[in-house]
Amino acid sequence: MRAAGLVRTSPGADARSKKVVLTAKAKRMVDRLAAEWQATEATLAAIEAELPYPLSRVVADIRAALDRKSFHDRIAEKLAADPAWQ
């Protein structure tokens, strides 16, 4: 973010810390970013209202499925059974 001109850093109270402040360029972006975040949240809520259960539950269900067996292992099994992969 510093390279993009969005923040300035300076030494903090001790060697373990730095102060980070937004530049004027970054401050001009804040309102637009907040608007984008709010629009994203509202859109997600609208999509969830159309579904039989929330997207957040979909994510949790997918995580649980991948905890049972990884995506990599699932693909490897499919490939092992595919003669074209042999």
C-alpha positions as CSV (number, residue, x, y, z in Angstrom):
1,M,0.0,0.0,0.0
2,R,2.9,2.3,0.6
3,A,4.2,1.7,-2.9
4,A,0.8,2.6,-4.3
5,G,0.9,5.8,-2.3
6,L,-2.0,4.9,0.0
7,V,-0.1,4.9,3.3
8,R,2.8,6.6,5.0
9,T,4.8,4.8,7.7
10,S,7.0,6.2,10.4
11,P,8.8,4.7,13.4
12,G,6.6,3.7,16.3
13,A,7.2,4.0,20.0
14,D,9.7,1.2,19.9
15,A,11.5,-0.9,17.3
16,R,8.7,-3.4,17.2
17,S,6.1,-1.0,15.9
18,K,5.4,1.4,13.1
19,K,2.8,4.2,12.7
20,V,0.7,3.8,9.6
21,V,-1.4,6.7,8.3
22,L,-3.6,7.0,5.2
23,T,-2.5,9.5,2.6
24,A,-4.8,12.0,1.0
25,K,-5.1,9.6,-2.0
26,A,-6.3,6.8,0.3
27,K,-8.7,9.1,2.1
28,R,-10.3,10.0,-1.2
29,M,-10.9,6.3,-1.8
30,V,-12.5,5.6,1.6
31,D,-16.1,6.7,0.7
32,R,-16.1,4.7,-2.6
33,L,-14.7,1.6,-0.8
34,A,-17.3,1.9,1.9
35,A,-20.0,2.2,-0.7
36,E,-18.7,-0.8,-2.5
37,W,-18.6,-2.8,0.7
38,Q,-22.2,-1.8,1.5
39,A,-23.4,-2.7,-2.0
40,T,-21.6,-6.1,-1.7
41,E,-23.2,-6.8,1.7
42,A,-26.7,-5.8,0.4
43,T,-26.3,-7.9,-2.7
44,L,-25.2,-10.9,-0.7
45,A,-28.3,-10.5,1.6
46,A,-30.5,-10.3,-1.5
47,I,-29.0,-13.5,-3.0
48,E,-29.3,-15.3,0.4
49,A,-33.0,-14.3,0.5
50,E,-33.5,-16.2,-2.8
51,L,-31.9,-19.4,-1.6
52,P,-33.2,-22.2,0.5
53,Y,-30.4,-21.6,3.0
54,P,-27.7,-18.9,3.4
55,L,-24.5,-18.8,1.5
56,S,-22.6,-18.7,4.8
57,R,-24.1,-22.1,5.5
58,V,-23.0,-23.3,2.1
59,V,-19.4,-22.3,2.9
60,A,-19.6,-24.1,6.3
61,D,-21.0,-27.2,4.6
62,I,-18.2,-27.2,1.9
63,R,-15.6,-26.7,4.6
64,A,-17.0,-29.7,6.5
65,A,-16.9,-31.8,3.4
66,L,-13.3,-30.8,2.6
67,D,-12.4,-31.6,6.2
68,R,-13.7,-35.1,5.6
69,K,-11.7,-35.4,2.4
70,S,-9.5,-32.8,0.7
71,F,-10.2,-31.4,-2.7
72,H,-6.9,-32.7,-3.9
73,D,-7.7,-36.2,-2.7
74,R,-11.1,-36.1,-4.4
75,I,-9.5,-35.1,-7.7
76,A,-6.7,-37.7,-7.3
77,E,-9.4,-40.4,-6.9
78,K,-11.2,-39.3,-10.0
79,L,-8.0,-39.3,-12.0
80,A,-7.0,-42.7,-10.7
81,A,-10.2,-44.2,-12.0
82,D,-10.0,-42.4,-15.4
83,P,-8.3,-44.6,-18.1
84,A,-7.4,-41.4,-20.0
85,W,-5.2,-40.4,-17.0
86,Q,-3.3,-43.7,-16.9
